[in-house]
């Protein structure tokens, strides 16, 4: 049995697609099918149930084979990496996925510092919603995810990174901007620009308002902070956002930010990766940089 066959099988399991597994291994879909059939013939069992449009679903024996082979492949990759590159050389890519607010405001200084220290490493960053970032971690399409309020899953490790203070954000000419600190009851029936319901930060803000008996008038909902800020700037309503994400607007005079008397309220930013996975050396070093900075 070839290691490449097992890798193709694991890629098929993780992507759920014959075409994507083929692209990852630079072979045809037919070659992927043949490799799976070879494994099934070797063990005299069915590993993959073929669905419509070549969608792959694991059988119980397929799940067993994947669970035992994946750690072996990860370990082999780690050994090959150490053999090919001296311990002092840092090469290869670091694949990171994060939510927009973290990627635009919190992450850049650490990426800059890392790239200066390791110029041969390429840092790839993609932006997505929290649930998509976590799925990408579990599917091994990224090395690390950085999200707000990471949800703990059995197969995913979550490390707390930093706390961001939540503040009231409004246009500079809004009446609430005249106060040094805002009381939550002052938001009663205010027009409010909110996150969409499935965004973790939205759930935290809703809980804060509910705990203090405050009802707001949600006039519009968005899935990212940048769009919320633009809506608040033009007077669509007030919002509650992390203070680090509005620093440039407050400095430029397009937004006002105020602390809450009942606070501080915070949101947790965490780093996630698949539990048990041996991270590439470059990803391990980037993780070390982030966690050292969070101490």
C-alpha positions, 0 to 999 in steps of 0.5 A: 500500500502506498502512502499517497493512496492513504493521503488521497483517501484522507483528503477525500474524507475531509473534503467529501468530494472526489473532485476536490481530493483530486485537485489536492493530489494533482490527479484525476477523479478517476484516479481517486476512485481507483485508489479507493477501490484498491483500498476496498479490495485490499480490506474486502470492505466498503469504505466510501458510499458514493452519493450523487454528484460524486459526494463521498460518505464514510462507512463505519470501516471507512471511519475506522481507517481514517481515524487510524491513518490520519495521525500517522500521515500527520506524523510522517509529514512532520518527520519529513519536514524535519529531515528536509529542512535544518532546525534553524530554517523556517520555510513553507506557508502558514494558513490562517483564517479569521473573522474580518474584525480580527484580521483587519485590526488585531492581527496585522502587527503580529503578521508583520513581526513574524514575516520580518523574523521569517522572510522565507515563510508565506502567511496566507490569510483568508476572511470568513465567518466564525463557523466557517473558520472552525469548519476549515480547521476541522477539515485541515484546509487551514492551520490556525483559526482566530475567531471571537468566542470560539466554540469548544468542539471535541475535535478542536482545541481552542486557546484564549488569546485576548479580551476586547472591551465592548463600547457604545459607538455612535455618530459624533453629533448623537446625544449619547456622544455628549456623555463621558460614560453611558448607562445601558438604560439610555439605549432604551428604544434607540435605533440600533445597528446590529450583527446578524443573529448567528454571529457570536458577538451578537449573542453576547450583546443581546445577553448584555441588553437582556440582563439589564432590561434594555430593549433596542430598535434593531433597524438593520443587521450586518455580518461584519463590523466594517459595514456596521461602522459605516451605517453608524457613521451616516446616522442609521443608529448606534451600536456596540462594538469592540473598542479596538475596531473603532480606534481610527474612526474615533481618532478621525472624528467620524465616530464616538465611542463611550464606555458603559457605567455597568461595564466593562463588557468584553468579547474573547478572541481565541485561536483554534486548530484541530486537536491532535494535529501536528502543525507545520513548524512555521504554524507552530512558531506563529502560534507561539508568537501569538500566545506569547503576546497574549500572556 
